[in-house]
Amino acid sequence: MSEVSSPVHVALPTDKELVLKVIPMPADCNANGDIFGGWVMAQVDLAGSVLPARHTQGRMATVAVNEFVFKQPVRVGDILSFYSSVTRIGRTSITVKVEVYAERFRSQGRYIKVTEANVTYVAIDEQGRPRPIPQD
């Protein structure tokens, strides 16, 4: 993951829910000291599943990564905050937007957006087949 542009400090979103905070460690990085993109993707998948779980009320599976953009590298020691919001609820699936913000180790309290993604989850039954999402 190369630097796309100079990081711009931003305010954290107020219209999304904080669903995960995590600090990447040395075992999660490549030889350049940047965190593996796959590690970030796994964390986004976990964070993205929090809100759909409230709706599906049972098993669900990730069925699509509709968009995934790495905006800035993630480094060892960054404090990552994952914010999520539901963007679509269908009959069996839910799509969420996940935004990831980093506080660099040496500049805590100032945030930069490092990643954003749109991920779709589907409610599944015990046989792994899609099932309707319960209506509230």
N, CA, C and O atoms as CSV, one atom per row, in Angstrom:
chain,resi,resn,atom,element,x,y,z
A,1,MET,N,N,0.847,-1.167,0.000
A,1,MET,CA,C,0.000,0.000,0.000
A,1,MET,C,C,0.893,1.230,0.000
A,1,MET,O,O,1.578,1.496,0.988
A,2,SER,N,N,0.897,1.965,-1.066
A,2,SER,CA,C,1.739,3.148,-1.137
A,2,SER,C,C,0.938,4.384,-0.759
A,2,SER,O,O,-0.291,4.395,-0.835
A,3,GLU,N,N,1.659,5.431,-0.348
A,3,GLU,CA,C,1.006,6.692,-0.008
A,3,GLU,C,C,0.309,7.222,-1.244
A,3,GLU,O,O,0.930,7.399,-2.292
A,4,VAL,N,N,-0.979,7.474,-1.120
A,4,VAL,CA,C,-1.754,8.000,-2.226
A,4,VAL,C,C,-1.614,9.508,-2.275
A,4,VAL,O,O,-1.431,10.084,-3.348
A,5,SER,N,N,-1.698,10.146,-1.128
A,5,SER,CA,C,-1.541,11.593,-1.031
A,5,SER,C,C,-1.148,11.916,0.401
A,5,SER,O,O,-1.133,11.036,1.261
A,6,SER,N,N,-0.831,13.176,0.653
A,6,SER,CA,C,-0.512,13.568,2.013
A,6,SER,C,C,-1.737,13.391,2.891
A,6,SER,O,O,-2.845,13.742,2.484
A,7,PRO,N,N,-1.554,12.853,4.090
A,7,PRO,CA,C,-2.712,12.651,4.949
A,7,PRO,C,C,-3.332,13.974,5.375
A,7,PRO,O,O,-2.636,14.932,5.713
A,8,VAL,N,N,-4.646,13.998,5.347
A,8,VAL,CA,C,-5.396,15.169,5.779
A,8,VAL,C,C,-6.140,14.779,7.044
A,8,VAL,O,O,-6.873,13.790,7.060
A,9,HIS,N,N,-5.951,15.555,8.105
A,9,HIS,CA,C,-6.652,15.251,9.344
A,9,HIS,C,C,-8.120,15.598,9.177
A,9,HIS,O,O,-8.473,16.640,8.623
A,10,VAL,N,N,-8.968,14.703,9.666
A,10,VAL,CA,C,-10.415,14.848,9.507
A,10,VAL,C,C,-11.097,14.626,10.846
A,10,VAL,O,O,-10.506,14.095,11.786
A,11,ALA,N,N,-12.362,15.046,10.911
A,11,ALA,CA,C,-13.191,14.770,12.087
A,11,ALA,C,C,-13.788,13.376,11.933
A,11,ALA,O,O,-14.050,12.927,10.817
A,12,LEU,N,N,-13.999,12.706,13.035
A,12,LEU,CA,C,-14.632,11.397,12.991
A,12,LEU,C,C,-16.108,11.557,12.631
A,12,LEU,O,O,-16.719,12.569,12.973
A,13,PRO,N,N,-16.687,10.567,11.943
A,13,PRO,CA,C,-18.089,10.684,11.526
A,13,PRO,C,C,-19.044,10.658,12.719
A,13,PRO,O,O,-18.816,9.942,13.695
A,14,THR,N,N,-20.095,11.435,12.629
A,14,THR,CA,C,-21.120,11.448,13.675
A,14,THR,C,C,-22.376,10.714,13.224
A,14,THR,O,O,-23.285,10.484,14.022
A,15,ASP,N,N,-22.430,10.345,11.942
A,15,ASP,CA,C,-23.611,9.671,11.402
A,15,ASP,C,C,-23.399,8.169,11.246
A,15,ASP,O,O,-24.219,7.488,10.631
A,16,LYS,N,N,-22.300,7.646,11.802
A,16,LYS,CA,C,-22.001,6.218,11.738
A,16,LYS,C,C,-21.688,5.735,13.146
A,16,LYS,O,O,-21.414,6.533,14.043
A,17,GLU,N,N,-21.731,4.424,13.330
A,17,GLU,CA,C,-21.483,3.860,14.652
A,17,GLU,C,C,-20.070,3.304,14.753
A,17,GLU,O,O,-19.604,2.617,13.844
A,18,LEU,N,N,-19.389,3.597,15.854
A,18,LEU,CA,C,-18.089,3.001,16.128
A,18,LEU,C,C,-18.338,1.535,16.479
A,18,LEU,O,O,-19.009,1.234,17.467
A,19,VAL,N,N,-17.793,0.621,15.663
A,19,VAL,CA,C,-18.059,-0.803,15.863
A,19,VAL,C,C,-16.818,-1.605,16.250
A,19,VAL,O,O,-16.935,-2.755,16.673
A,20,LEU,N,N,-15.615,-1.005,16.109
A,20,LEU,CA,C,-14.390,-1.738,16.435
A,20,LEU,C,C,-13.237,-0.757,16.578
A,20,LEU,O,O,-13.146,0.223,15.839
A,21,LYS,N,N,-12.355,-1.032,17.540
A,21,LYS,CA,C,-11.078,-0.317,17.660
A,21,LYS,C,C,-10.008,-1.386,17.813
A,21,LYS,O,O,-10.185,-2.353,18.554
A,22,VAL,N,N,-8.900,-1.207,17.110
A,22,VAL,CA,C,-7.834,-2.210,17.163
A,22,VAL,C,C,-6.491,-1.543,16.869
A,22,VAL,O,O,-6.422,-0.521,16.186
A,23,ILE,N,N,-5.429,-2.144,17.398
A,23,ILE,CA,C,-4.071,-1.648,17.156
A,23,ILE,C,C,-3.292,-2.741,16.432
A,23,ILE,O,O,-3.073,-3.808,17.006
A,24,PRO,N,N,-2.865,-2.511,15.185
A,24,PRO,CA,C,-2.067,-3.511,14.479
A,24,PRO,C,C,-0.682,-3.653,15.116
A,24,PRO,O,O,-0.094,-2.688,15.604
A,25,MET,N,N,-0.191,-4.882,15.091
A,25,MET,CA,C,1.072,-5.203,15.733
A,25,MET,C,C,2.124,-5.611,14.693
A,25,MET,O,O,1.785,-5.808,13.526
A,26,PRO,N,N,3.387,-5.739,15.097
A,26,PRO,CA,C,4.455,-6.069,14.137
A,26,PRO,C,C,4.203,-7.330,13.313
A,26,PRO,O,O,4.613,-7.387,12.154
A,27,ALA,N,N,3.552,-8.326,13.866
A,27,ALA,CA,C,3.293,-9.564,13.111
A,27,ALA,C,C,2.338,-9.334,11.942
A,27,ALA,O,O,2.217,-10.190,11.066
A,28,ASP,N,N,1.655,-8.181,11.920
A,28,ASP,CA,C,0.672,-7.870,10.880
A,28,ASP,C,C,1.253,-7.048,9.732
A,28,ASP,O,O,0.510,-6.618,8.849
A,29,CYS,N,N,2.577,-6.819,9.729
A,29,CYS,CA,C,3.129,-5.917,8.717
A,29,CYS,C,C,4.078,-6.608,7.747
A,29,CYS,O,O,4.577,-7.707,7.988
A,30,ASN,N,N,4.302,-5.904,6.630
A,30,ASN,CA,C,5.223,-6.400,5.611
A,30,ASN,C,C,6.639,-5.889,5.908
A,30,ASN,O,O,6.868,-5.253,6.936
A,31,ALA,N,N,7.570,-6.166,5.019
A,31,ALA,CA,C,8.971,-5.788,5.231
A,31,ALA,C,C,9.191,-4.279,5.264
A,31,ALA,O,O,10.203,-3.815,5.789
A,32,ASN,N,N,8.251,-3.506,4.706
A,32,ASN,CA,C,8.366,-2.038,4.710
A,32,ASN,C,C,7.799,-1.417,5.975
A,32,ASN,O,O,7.920,-0.210,6.184
A,33,GLY,N,N,7.183,-2.232,6.817
A,33,GLY,CA,C,6.604,-1.705,8.048
A,33,GLY,C,C,5.155,-1.276,7.902
A,33,GLY,O,O,4.564,-0.760,8.851
A,34,ASP,N,N,4.572,-1.482,6.721
A,34,ASP,CA,C,3.151,-1.180,6.517
A,34,ASP,C,C,2.346,-2.437,6.829
A,34,ASP,O,O,2.812,-3.556,6.618
A,35,ILE,N,N,1.144,-2.238,7.328
A,35,ILE,CA,C,0.275,-3.366,7.660
A,35,ILE,C,C,-0.240,-3.997,6.365
A,35,ILE,O,O,-0.592,-3.291,5.421
A,36,PHE,N,N,-0.279,-5.336,6.329
A,36,PHE,CA,C,-0.780,-6.064,5.166
A,36,PHE,C,C,-2.216,-5.632,4.854
A,36,PHE,O,O,-3.041,-5.502,5.758
A,37,GLY,N,N,-2.504,-5.412,3.578
A,37,GLY,CA,C,-3.857,-5.071,3.154
A,37,GLY,C,C,-4.856,-6.146,3.533
A,37,GLY,O,O,-5.992,-5.837,3.893
A,38,GLY,N,N,-4.448,-7.407,3.458
A,38,GLY,CA,C,-5.335,-8.506,3.824
A,38,GLY,C,C,-5.731,-8.475,5.284
A,38,GLY,O,O,-6.851,-8.847,5.635
A,39,TRP,N,N,-4.817,-8.033,6.144
A,39,TRP,CA,C,-5.130,-7.902,7.571
A,39,TRP,C,C,-6.192,-6.823,7.758
A,39,TRP,O,O,-7.145,-7.001,8.516
A,40,VAL,N,N,-6.016,-5.698,7.055
A,40,VAL,CA,C,-7.010,-4.616,7.142
A,40,VAL,C,C,-8.361,-5.112,6.624
A,40,VAL,O,O,-9.402,-4.818,7.212
A,41,MET,N,N,-8.340,-5.865,5.520
A,41,MET,CA,C,-9.590,-6.383,4.956
A,41,MET,C,C,-10.309,-7.298,5.948
A,41,MET,O,O,-11.533,-7.240,6.066
A,42,ALA,N,N,-9.566,-8.131,6.653
A,42,ALA,CA,C,-10.181,-9.021,7.643
A,42,ALA,C,C,-10.831,-8.220,8.766
A,42,ALA,O,O,-11.921,-8.559,9.225
A,43,GLN,N,N,-10.163,-7.162,9.204
A,43,GLN,CA,C,-10.731,-6.324,10.264
A,43,GLN,C,C,-11.995,-5.607,9.772
A,43,GLN,O,O,-12.969,-5.476,10.513
A,44,VAL,N,N,-11.970,-5.149,8.524
A,44,VAL,CA,C,-13.153,-4.498,7.941
A,44,VAL,C,C,-14.318,-5.488,7.872
A,44,VAL,O,O,-15.462,-5.119,8.142
A,45,ASP,N,N,-14.033,-6.738,7.514
A,45,ASP,CA,C,-15.085,-7.753,7.455
A,45,ASP,C,C,-15.703,-7.966,8.839
A,45,ASP,O,O,-16.924,-8.057,8.966
A,46,LEU,N,N,-14.873,-8.044,9.862
A,46,LEU,CA,C,-15.383,-8.189,11.232
A,46,LEU,C,C,-16.213,-6.971,11.639
A,46,LEU,O,O,-17.327,-7.112,12.144
A,47,ALA,N,N,-15.667,-5.785,11.419
A,47,ALA,CA,C,-16.375,-4.560,11.792
A,47,ALA,C,C,-17.680,-4.429,11.015
A,47,ALA,O,O,-18.704,-4.020,11.561
A,48,GLY,N,N,-17.628,-4.781,9.732
A,48,GLY,CA,C,-18.812,-4.660,8.896
A,48,GLY,C,C,-19.932,-5.590,9.304
A,48,GLY,O,O,-21.093,-5.313,9.005
A,49,SER,N,N,-19.623,-6.678,9.973
A,49,SER,CA,C,-20.651,-7.656,10.349
A,49,SER,C,C,-21.425,-7.277,11.606
A,49,SER,O,O,-22.455,-7.887,11.895
A,50,VAL,N,N,-20.959,-6.297,12.350
A,50,VAL,CA,C,-21.597,-5.951,13.629
A,50,VAL,C,C,-23.039,-5.486,13.445
A,50,VAL,O,O,-23.942,-6.025,14.086
A,51,LEU,N,N,-23.270,-4.510,12.595
A,51,LEU,CA,C,-24.632,-3.991,12.426
A,51,LEU,C,C,-25.565,-4.993,11.746
A,51,LEU,O,O,-26.703,-5.138,12.192
A,52,PRO,N,N,-25.142,-5.692,10.691
A,52,PRO,CA,C,-26.029,-6.695,10.093
A,52,PRO,C,C,-26.449,-7.783,11.076
A,52,PRO,O,O,-27.564,-8.295,10.980
A,53,ALA,N,N,-25.581,-8.146,12.018
A,53,ALA,CA,C,-25.912,-9.192,12.985
A,53,ALA,C,C,-27.151,-8.828,13.799
A,53,ALA,O,O,-27.909,-9.707,14.209
A,54,ARG,N,N,-27.354,-7.540,14.029
A,54,ARG,CA,C,-28.538,-7.096,14.773
A,54,ARG,C,C,-29.814,-7.358,13.982
A,54,ARG,O,O,-30.875,-7.590,14.563
A,55,HIS,N,N,-29.710,-7.319,12.656
A,55,HIS,CA,C,-30.880,-7.507,11.798
A,55,HIS,C,C,-31.121,-8.974,11.452
A,55,HIS,O,O,-32.264,-9.432,11.438
A,56,THR,N,N,-30.046,-9.708,11.173
A,56,THR,CA,C,-30.217,-11.082,10.699
A,56,THR,C,C,-30.645,-12.036,11.804
A,56,THR,O,O,-31.312,-13.033,11.527
A,57,GLN,N,N,-30.280,-11.755,13.043
A,57,GLN,CA,C,-30.664,-12.574,14.194
A,57,GLN,C,C,-30.352,-14.052,13.966
A,57,GLN,O,O,-31.187,-14.923,14.212
A,58,GLY,N,N,-29.165,-14.310,13.502
A,58,GLY,CA,C,-28.735,-15.682,13.239
A,58,GLY,C,C,-27.520,-15.674,12.338
A,58,GLY,O,O,-26.839,-14.659,12.195
A,59,ARG,N,N,-27.258,-16.818,11.734
A,59,ARG,CA,C,-26.078,-16.954,10.868
A,59,ARG,C,C,-26.145,-16.004,9.688
A,59,ARG,O,O,-27.215,-15.689,9.170
A,60,MET,N,N,-24.965,-15.559,9.283
A,60,MET,CA,C,-24.843,-14.750,8.068
A,60,MET,C,C,-23.467,-14.977,7.499
A,60,MET,O,O,-22.570,-15.485,8.173
A,61,ALA,N,N,-23.313,-14.593,6.249
A,61,ALA,CA,C,-22.034,-14.773,5.567
A,61,ALA,C,C,-21.742,-13.550,4.712
A,61,ALA,O,O,-22.654,-12.890,4.216
A,62,THR,N,N,-20.471,-13.263,4.550
A,62,THR,CA,C,-20.053,-12.205,3.637
A,62,THR,C,C,-20.226,-12.737,2.217
A,62,THR,O,O,-19.713,-13.806,1.889
A,63,VAL,N,N,-20.945,-11.998,1.372
A,63,VAL,CA,C,-21.155,-12.470,0.002
A,63,VAL,C,C,-20.511,-11.568,-1.041
A,63,VAL,O,O,-20.278,-11.998,-2.171
A,64,ALA,N,N,-20.221,-10.318,-0.676
A,64,ALA,CA,C,-19.607,-9.434,-1.667
A,64,ALA,C,C,-18.843,-8.307,-0.987
A,64,ALA,O,O,-19.283,-7.740,0.013
A,65,VAL,N,N,-17.696,-8.007,-1.556
A,65,VAL,CA,C,-16.984,-6.775,-1.228
A,65,VAL,C,C,-17.195,-5.904,-2.460
A,65,VAL,O,O,-16.517,-6.060,-3.476
A,66,ASN,N,N,-18.140,-4.993,-2.349
A,66,ASN,CA,C,-18.561,-4.187,-3.490
A,66,ASN,C,C,-17.544,-3.100,-3.840
A,66,ASN,O,O,-17.418,-2.700,-4.997
A,67,GLU,N,N,-16.832,-2.636,-2.833
A,67,GLU,CA,C,-15.815,-1.601,-3.034
A,67,GLU,C,C,-14.865,-1.661,-1.852
A,67,GLU,O,O,-15.284,-1.870,-0.714
A,68,PHE,N,N,-13.583,-1.476,-2.131
A,68,PHE,CA,C,-12.580,-1.444,-1.060
A,68,PHE,C,C,-11.478,-0.508,-1.519
A,68,PHE,O,O,-10.814,-0.770,-2.522
A,69,VAL,N,N,-11.280,0.586,-0.789
A,69,VAL,CA,C,-10.299,1.589,-1.189
A,69,VAL,C,C,-9.313,1.824,-0.047
A,69,VAL,O,O,-9.697,2.195,1.062
A,70,PHE,N,N,-8.035,1.598,-0.346
A,70,PHE,CA,C,-6.980,1.930,0.601
A,70,PHE,C,C,-6.543,3.360,0.294
A,70,PHE,O,O,-6.023,3.634,-0.787
A,71,LYS,N,N,-6.753,4.264,1.237
A,71,LYS,CA,C,-6.440,5.674,1.010
A,71,LYS,C,C,-5.057,6.061,1.527
A,71,LYS,O,O,-4.376,6.895,0.931
A,72,GLN,N,N,-4.650,5.455,2.631
A,72,GLN,CA,C,-3.351,5.725,3.248
A,72,GLN,C,C,-2.843,4.422,3.849
A,72,GLN,O,O,-3.647,3.548,4.174
A,73,PRO,N,N,-1.537,4.269,4.004
A,73,PRO,CA,C,-1.026,3.053,4.645
A,73,PRO,C,C,-1.379,3.031,6.131
A,73,PRO,O,O,-1.548,4.072,6.767
A,74,VAL,N,N,-1.483,1.830,6.655
A,74,VAL,CA,C,-1.685,1.621,8.087
A,74,VAL,C,C,-0.353,1.138,8.641
A,74,VAL,O,O,0.307,0.293,8.037
A,75,ARG,N,N,0.038,1.674,9.786
A,75,ARG,CA,C,1.348,1.351,10.354
A,75,ARG,C,C,1.210,0.679,11.716
A,75,ARG,O,O,0.190,0.819,12.391
A,76,VAL,N,N,2.238,-0.043,12.103
A,76,VAL,CA,C,2.281,-0.650,13.428
A,76,VAL,C,C,2.073,0.440,14.470
A,76,VAL,O,O,2.685,1.506,14.399
A,77,GLY,N,N,1.211,0.164,15.428
A,77,GLY,CA,C,0.976,1.109,16.517
A,77,GLY,C,C,-0.134,2.105,16.264
A,77,GLY,O,O,-0.548,2.803,17.190
A,78,ASP,N,N,-0.641,2.196,15.020
A,78,ASP,CA,C,-1.785,3.076,14.768
A,78,ASP,C,C,-2.971,2.584,15.593
A,78,ASP,O,O,-3.134,1.381,15.798
A,79,ILE,N,N,-3.779,3.495,16.054
A,79,ILE,CA,C,-5.038,3.124,16.694
A,79,ILE,C,C,-6.098,3.274,15.622
A,79,ILE,O,O,-6.389,4.385,15.180
A,80,LEU,N,N,-6.680,2.155,15.202
A,80,LEU,CA,C,-7.671,2.171,14.131
A,80,LEU,C,C,-9.072,2.167,14.707
A,80,LEU,O,O,-9.388,1.377,15.598
A,81,SER,N,N,-9.914,3.059,14.190
A,81,SER,CA,C,-11.324,3.138,14.577
A,81,SER,C,C,-12.155,2.819,13.352
A,81,SER,O,O,-11.991,3.443,12.304
A,82,PHE,N,N,-13.046,1.847,13.481
A,82,PHE,CA,C,-13.894,1.383,12.382
A,82,PHE,C,C,-15.317,1.865,12.624
A,82,PHE,O,O,-15.932,1.531,13.637
A,83,TYR,N,N,-15.833,2.649,11.690
A,83,TYR,CA,C,-17.197,3.172,11.770
A,83,TYR,C,C,-18.027,2.529,10.674
A,83,TYR,O,O,-17.547,2.320,9.560
A,84,SER,N,N,-19.280,2.215,10.996
A,84,SER,CA,C,-20.121,1.518,10.035
A,84,SER,C,C,-21.527,2.103,10.021
A,84,SER,O,O,-22.005,2.661,11.008
A,85,SER,N,N,-22.173,1.955,8.866
A,85,SER,CA,C,-23.586,2.316,8.733
A,85,SER,C,C,-24.219,1.395,7.705
A,85,SER,O,O,-23.580,0.997,6.731
A,86,VAL,N,N,-25.483,1.060,7.933
A,86,VAL,CA,C,-26.231,0.229,6.992
A,86,VAL,C,C,-26.659,1.112,5.835
A,86,VAL,O,O,-27.246,2.174,6.045
A,87,THR,N,N,-26.371,0.683,4.616
A,87,THR,CA,C,-26.762,1.470,3.442
A,87,THR,C,C,-27.925,0.844,2.685
A,87,THR,O,O,-28.604,1.519,1.912
A,88,ARG,N,N,-28.157,-0.463,2.910
A,88,ARG,CA,C,-29.255,-1.138,2.204
A,88,ARG,C,C,-29.639,-2.403,2.955
A,88,ARG,O,O,-28.780,-3.164,3.399
A,89,ILE,N,N,-30.948,-2.615,3.091
A,89,ILE,CA,C,-31.459,-3.877,3.634
A,89,ILE,C,C,-32.393,-4.456,2.589
A,89,ILE,O,O,-33.400,-3.847,2.229
A,90,GLY,N,N,-32.044,-5.645,2.107
A,90,GLY,CA,C,-32.882,-6.340,1.133
A,90,GLY,C,C,-33.661,-7.454,1.822
A,90,GLY,O,O,-33.772,-7.471,3.048
A,91,ARG,N,N,-34.192,-8.372,1.047
A,91,ARG,CA,C,-34.968,-9.477,1.618
A,91,ARG,C,C,-34.080,-10.434,2.401
A,91,ARG,O,O,-34.449,-10.883,3.486
A,92,THR,N,N,-32.889,-10.752,1.842
A,92,THR,CA,C,-31.968,-11.684,2.510
A,92,THR,C,C,-30.591,-11.079,2.782
A,92,THR,O,O,-29.774,-11.698,3.463
A,93,SER,N,N,-30.325,-9.889,2.265
A,93,SER,CA,C,-28.977,-9.320,2.388
A,93,SER,C,C,-28.984,-7.907,2.961
A,93,SER,O,O,-29.985,-7.191,2.914
A,94,ILE,N,N,-27.829,-7.538,3.502
A,94,ILE,CA,C,-27.621,-6.210,4.077
A,94,ILE,C,C,-26.265,-5.705,3.590
A,94,ILE,O,O,-25.270,-6.428,3.639
A,95,THR,N,N,-26.236,-4.461,3.123
A,95,THR,CA,C,-24.986,-3.831,2.700
A,95,THR,C,C,-24.632,-2.735,3.694
A,95,THR,O,O,-25.489,-1.963,4.123
A,96,VAL,N,N,-23.351,-2.681,4.050
A,96,VAL,CA,C,-22.864,-1.665,4.981
A,96,VAL,C,C,-21.670,-0.936,4.386
A,96,VAL,O,O,-20.930,-1.478,3.565
A,97,LYS,N,N,-21.506,0.291,4.817
A,97,LYS,CA,C,-20.309,1.070,4.488
A,97,LYS,C,C,-19.455,1.091,5.743
A,97,LYS,O,O,-19.949,1.382,6.832
A,98,VAL,N,N,-18.179,0.785,5.590
A,98,VAL,CA,C,-17.238,0.813,6.706
A,98,VAL,C,C,-16.155,1.836,6.371
A,98,VAL,O,O,-15.574,1.807,5.286
A,99,GLU,N,N,-15.898,2.725,7.300
A,99,GLU,CA,C,-14.821,3.712,7.154
A,99,GLU,C,C,-13.829,3.487,8.283
A,99,GLU,O,O,-14.217,3.299,9.436
A,100,VAL,N,N,-12.539,3.508,7.941
A,100,VAL,CA,C,-11.494,3.246,8.924
A,100,VAL,C,C,-10.638,4.502,9.077
A,100,VAL,O,O,-10.144,5.065,8.099
A,101,TYR,N,N,-10.477,4.919,10.320
A,101,TYR,CA,C,-9.689,6.103,10.645
A,101,TYR,C,C,-8.523,5.684,11.523
A,101,TYR,O,O,-8.663,4.813,12.382
A,102,ALA,N,N,-7.374,6.307,11.305
A,102,ALA,CA,C,-6.177,5.993,12.086
A,102,ALA,C,C,-5.751,7.197,12.893
A,102,ALA,O,O,-5.775,8.334,12.422
A,103,GLU,N,N,-5.357,6.913,14.126
A,103,GLU,CA,C,-4.620,7.878,14.939
A,103,GLU,C,C,-3.189,7.367,14.898
A,103,GLU,O,O,-2.904,6.279,15.399
A,104,ARG,N,N,-2.302,8.128,14.317
A,104,ARG,CA,C,-0.910,7.704,14.284
A,104,ARG,C,C,-0.371,7.686,15.711
A,104,ARG,O,O,-0.780,8.486,16.553
A,105,PHE,N,N,0.541,6.771,15.964
A,105,PHE,CA,C,1.080,6.584,17.311
A,105,PHE,C,C,1.577,7.897,17.914
A,105,PHE,O,O,1.368,8.161,19.098
A,106,ARG,N,N,2.229,8.709,17.101
A,106,ARG,CA,C,2.819,9.954,17.613
A,106,ARG,C,C,1.886,11.163,17.516
A,106,ARG,O,O,2.249,12.250,17.965
A,107,SER,N,N,0.712,11.000,16.947
A,107,SER,CA,C,-0.206,12.152,16.840
A,107,SER,C,C,-1.623,11.742,17.235
A,107,SER,O,O,-2.580,11.964,16.493
A,108,GLN,N,N,-1.737,11.143,18.408
A,108,GLN,CA,C,-3.043,10.707,18.872
A,108,GLN,C,C,-3.972,11.902,19.061
A,108,GLN,O,O,-3.550,12.995,19.440
A,109,GLY,N,N,-5.261,11.653,18.781
A,109,GLY,CA,C,-6.260,12.714,18.850
A,109,GLY,C,C,-6.484,13.384,17.504
A,109,GLY,O,O,-7.420,14.168,17.344
A,110,ARG,N,N,-5.615,13.071,16.522
A,110,ARG,CA,C,-5.786,13.579,15.150
A,110,ARG,C,C,-5.997,12.367,14.255
A,110,ARG,O,O,-5.258,11.386,14.338
A,111,TYR,N,N,-7.002,12.442,13.408
A,111,TYR,CA,C,-7.416,11.276,12.629
A,111,TYR,C,C,-7.232,11.480,11.136
A,111,TYR,O,O,-7.399,12.584,10.618
A,112,ILE,N,N,-6.881,10.386,10.449
A,112,ILE,CA,C,-6.879,10.374,8.992
A,112,ILE,C,C,-7.676,9.162,8.540
A,112,ILE,O,O,-7.645,8.111,9.181
A,113,LYS,N,N,-8.395,9.317,7.423
A,113,LYS,CA,C,-9.129,8.174,6.882
A,113,LYS,C,C,-8.144,7.330,6.098
A,113,LYS,O,O,-7.465,7.829,5.201
A,114,VAL,N,N,-8.064,6.033,6.439
A,114,VAL,CA,C,-7.109,5.158,5.774
A,114,VAL,C,C,-7.768,4.177,4.813
A,114,VAL,O,O,-7.143,3.744,3.844
A,115,THR,N,N,-9.025,3.822,5.071
A,115,THR,CA,C,-9.700,2.816,4.253
A,115,THR,C,C,-11.202,3.049,4.285
A,115,THR,O,O,-11.748,3.535,5.276
A,116,GLU,N,N,-11.864,2.695,3.183
A,116,GLU,CA,C,-13.326,2.654,3.185
A,116,GLU,C,C,-13.763,1.494,2.311
A,116,GLU,O,O,-13.093,1.140,1.342
A,117,ALA,N,N,-14.901,0.908,2.669
A,117,ALA,CA,C,-15.371,-0.268,1.953
A,117,ALA,C,C,-16.887,-0.363,2.023
A,117,ALA,O,O,-17.515,0.148,2.950
A,118,ASN,N,N,-17.464,-1.026,1.029
A,118,ASN,CA,C,-18.874,-1.393,1.035
A,118,ASN,C,C,-18.923,-2.912,0.956
A,118,ASN,O,O,-18.377,-3.516,0.032
A,119,VAL,N,N,-19.585,-3.524,1.942
A,119,VAL,CA,C,-19.592,-4.977,2.063
A,119,VAL,C,C,-21.031,-5.459,2.218
A,119,VAL,O,O,-21.827,-4.841,2.926
A,120,THR,N,N,-21.362,-6.571,1.550
A,120,THR,CA,C,-22.697,-7.144,1.637
A,120,THR,C,C,-22.648,-8.488,2.345
A,120,THR,O,O,-21.793,-9.329,2.065
A,121,TYR,N,N,-23.579,-8.670,3.265
A,121,TYR,CA,C,-23.734,-9.907,4.031
A,121,TYR,C,C,-25.107,-10.486,3.724
A,121,TYR,O,O,-26.051,-9.744,3.453
A,122,VAL,N,N,-25.219,-11.812,3.767
A,122,VAL,CA,C,-26.508,-12.450,3.531
A,122,VAL,C,C,-26.850,-13.320,4.738
A,122,VAL,O,O,-25.997,-14.025,5.277
A,123,ALA,N,N,-28.114,-13.257,5.150
A,123,ALA,CA,C,-28.602,-14.132,6.217
A,123,ALA,C,C,-28.701,-15.542,5.657
A,123,ALA,O,O,-29.217,-15.741,4.557
A,124,ILE,N,N,-28.205,-16.531,6.415
A,124,ILE,CA,C,-28.243,-17.917,5.931
A,124,ILE,C,C,-28.860,-18.830,6.997
A,124,ILE,O,O,-28.827,-18.541,8.193
A,125,ASP,N,N,-29.420,-19.938,6.517
A,125,ASP,CA,C,-29.983,-20.931,7.427
A,125,ASP,C,C,-28.904,-21.942,7.802
A,125,ASP,O,O,-27.738,-21.774,7.443
A,126,GLU,N,N,-29.291,-22.983,8.519
A,126,GLU,CA,C,-28.317,-23.978,8.986
A,126,GLU,C,C,-27.664,-24.763,7.849
A,126,GLU,O,O,-26.598,-25.350,8.036
A,127,GLN,N,N,-28.295,-24.778,6.673
A,127,GLN,CA,C,-27.715,-25.461,5.512
A,127,GLN,C,C,-26.893,-24.504,4.647
A,127,GLN,O,O,-26.375,-24.898,3.603
A,128,GLY,N,N,-26.775,-23.240,5.085
A,128,GLY,CA,C,-25.998,-22.262,4.341
A,128,GLY,C,C,-26.747,-21.611,3.194
A,128,GLY,O,O,-26.139,-20.952,2.351
A,129,ARG,N,N,-28.066,-21.788,3.152
A,129,ARG,CA,C,-28.880,-21.175,2.091
A,129,ARG,C,C,-29.414,-19.824,2.564
A,129,ARG,O,O,-29.679,-19.641,3.752
A,130,PRO,N,N,-29.571,-18.880,1.637
A,130,PRO,CA,C,-30.127,-17.585,2.026
A,130,PRO,C,C,-31.513,-17.749,2.677
A,130,PRO,O,O,-32.316,-18.592,2.277
A,131,ARG,N,N,-31.756,-16.918,3.686
A,131,ARG,CA,C,-33.057,-16.917,4.348
A,131,ARG,C,C,-33.505,-15.471,4.526
A,131,ARG,O,O,-32.668,-14.569,4.552
A,132,PRO,N,N,-34.797,-15.236,4.648
A,132,PRO,CA,C,-35.279,-13.867,4.821
A,132,PRO,C,C,-34.761,-13.252,6.126
A,132,PRO,O,O,-34.600,-13.933,7.139
A,133,ILE,N,N,-34.513,-11.966,6.064
A,133,ILE,CA,C,-34.127,-11.210,7.260
A,133,ILE,C,C,-35.409,-10.906,8.031
A,133,ILE,O,O,-36.373,-10.411,7.445
A,134,PRO,N,N,-35.438,-11.192,9.336
A,134,PRO,CA,C,-36.651,-10.893,10.106
A,134,PRO,C,C,-36.990,-9.401,10.029
A,134,PRO,O,O,-36.112,-8.542,10.119
A,135,GLN,N,N,-38.267,-9.119,9.863
A,135,GLN,CA,C,-38.730,-7.730,9.821
A,135,GLN,C,C,-39.035,-7.281,11.250
A,135,GLN,O,O,-39.708,-7.990,11.998
A,136,ASP,N,N,-38.543,-6.115,11.619
A,136,ASP,CA,C,-38.766,-5.608,12.981
A,136,ASP,C,C,-40.213,-5.279,13.230
A,136,ASP,O,O,-40.567,-4.841,14.324
